[in-house]
């Protein structure tokens, strides 16, 4: 895991404890990134974190995070952008059923008048 960048930083600064602490914090930060971002890393996360600390250049990965969120949204709802016209698919056949009902059955709309007389 020792690269020339890391070795030169440790030789110049002689801050081994601080380097280890900052590297650990950078590893935790990188581990919290979405999986889509972490899959595109060319090196191991620990090596990358130590190099970031040694170079004093910590990337924020904002564009990568935005791309990952967009990709995850597309995976969760792949057909959400498709337009569906409900008017073309609907069929109004209620008239047929109403006509069939009137021809076949006689509706009994009489209510029990006994209940009304008892209430008075």
Long-range contacts (C-beta under 8 A, 24 or more apart in sequence): 1-46, 1-47, 1-50, 3-47, 3-50, 3-51, 3-54, 5-51, 5-54, 5-55, 6-50, 6-51, 6-54, 8-54, 9-53, 9-54, 10-54, 19-50, 19-53, 19-54, 22-53, 23-49, 23-50, 23-53, 26-50, 26-52, 26-53, 26-58, 33-61, 33-64, 33-65, 33-68, 34-65, 34-68, 34-69, 34-72, 35-68, 36-64, 36-67, 36-68, 36-71, 36-72, 37-61, 37-64, 37-65, 37-67, 37-68, 40-64
